Amino acid sequence: AIPYYAIKQGSLTVEKTGKKNIFNGRVLEIEGLPDLKCEQAFELSDASAERSAAGCTIKLNKEPVIEYLRSNIVLLKWMISEGYSDPR
């Protein structure tokens, strides 16, 4: 959605010659989407890298972050119980 609006405003072009990219080298700070799942926030930040942004930060509420961490803890415990380990 963000690139779409930048294209509409003429701040981002897709042509190879005379390319304009307002995201190049900038840090994007995204607010107003506090209840995004962490996976969705990752997709947005990943898309900013595809636009050559220097970085991206997304302000989230605590709840989606807690949910993500708890989910990963469960996954790690399961992996350990199944014998996954670092062979080094």
Salt bridges, closest charged atoms under 4 A:
GLU50 OE1 - ARG51 NH1 3.68
GLU67 OE1 - LYS37 NZ 3.07
ASP86 OD2 - ARG88 NH2 2.95
